[in-house]
Amino acid sequence: MNANKAKTLRRTRRRMGMRKRIRGTPDRPRLSVFKSLNHIYVQVIDDIAGRTVAAASSADLGDGKTGNVEASKAVGKLIAERAKAAGVSEVVFDRGGFRYHGRVKALADAAREGGLTF
């Protein structure tokens, strides 16, 4: 098995382990993060109804580099605005198996500054 496939498999196992404990409800939906090499994506999901309440990504920004910490901060502020507009102020943070470090941490801190509580 090559290293890239093994890395993805480990992240998937961590994600599924967390998903057993983290569940989004209508009062506190799940703030789910996914990062690729070039972009970072975030959704606010109500797991009970099975619908996405709000979403944002660095692809929405469209300016400059999108795979860095500054872009993640901008996406965090953007998701906080969109979640507030949808009537959501409290969320459960789902880091998607990624380490709480770098771009994921920057996004979470910016979302907190934007007014989301988790």
C-alpha positions in Angstrom: 0.0 0.0 0.0 1.5 3.3 -0.9 1.9 6.1 1.7 -0.8 8.4 0.3 -3.4 5.7 0.4 -2.4 4.7 4.0 -2.6 8.3 5.1 -6.1 8.7 3.7 -7.2 5.4 5.3 -5.9 6.5 8.7 -7.8 9.9 8.4 -11.0 8.0 7.4 -10.7 5.8 10.4 -10.2 8.8 12.7 -13.2 10.5 11.1 -15.5 7.6 11.5 -14.5 7.2 15.2 -15.3 10.9 15.8 -18.6 10.7 13.8 -19.9 8.1 16.3 -19.7 10.7 19.0 -20.5 13.9 17.1 -24.0 14.4 15.9 -25.6 17.6 14.6 -29.0 18.5 15.8 -31.4 21.3 14.8 -30.3 23.4 17.9 -26.6 22.6 17.5 -25.7 21.6 13.9 -22.3 20.1 13.0 -19.6 22.3 11.6 -17.8 19.9 9.3 -14.4 20.7 7.8 -12.6 19.2 4.8 -9.3 20.4 3.5 -7.6 19.5 0.2 -4.2 20.7 -1.0 -5.6 23.8 -2.7 -8.9 24.6 -0.8 -10.7 24.3 2.5 -14.4 23.6 2.7 -16.8 23.9 5.6 -20.5 23.0 6.1 -23.0 23.5 8.9 -25.0 20.3 8.8 -28.2 19.2 10.6 -27.8 15.4 10.8 -31.3 14.7 12.0 -33.0 16.4 9.0 -30.1 15.5 6.7 -29.6 18.9 5.3 -26.9 21.5 4.9 -27.8 24.7 6.7 -24.8 26.8 5.4 -21.6 26.2 3.5 -18.5 28.1 2.5 -15.2 27.4 0.9 -12.0 29.0 -0.2 -13.2 28.5 -3.8 -15.9 31.2 -3.0 -13.1 33.7 -2.2 -11.5 33.6 -5.6 -8.6 35.9 -4.7 -5.0 34.9 -4.4 -3.8 31.7 -2.8 -6.5 29.6 -1.4 -4.6 26.8 0.4 -3.1 28.8 3.2 -3.9 30.0 6.8 -5.1 33.4 5.6 -7.7 31.8 3.3 -8.8 29.6 6.1 -9.4 32.6 8.4 -11.5 34.3 5.6 -13.6 31.1 5.2 -14.1 30.9 9.0 -15.5 34.4 9.0 -17.6 33.7 6.0 -19.2 30.6 7.5 -19.9 32.5 10.7 -21.8 35.1 8.7 -23.7 32.6 6.7 -24.6 30.5 9.7 -25.8 33.6 11.6 -28.0 34.5 8.6 -29.5 31.0 8.8 -30.2 31.5 12.5 -27.4 29.3 13.9 -25.2 30.5 16.7 -24.1 27.3 18.4 -22.4 24.4 16.5 -20.5 21.1 17.2 -17.1 21.2 15.6 -16.2 18.2 13.4 -12.6 18.5 12.2 -13.1 15.5 9.9 -10.1 13.5 11.1 -7.6 16.3 10.4 -5.4 17.5 13.2 -6.6 20.6 15.1 -3.6 22.5 13.8 -2.7 25.1 11.1 -5.5 25.7 8.6 -8.2 23.8 10.6 -7.3 25.8 13.8 -7.3 29.1 11.9 -10.7 28.3 10.5 -12.1 27.4 13.9 -10.7 30.5 15.6 -12.1 32.8 12.9 -15.5 31.2 13.1 -15.4 31.8 16.9 -14.5 35.4 16.3 -17.4 35.7 13.8 -19.8 34.7 16.6 -20.2 31.0 16.5 -19.9 29.1 19.8 -18.4 25.7 20.1 
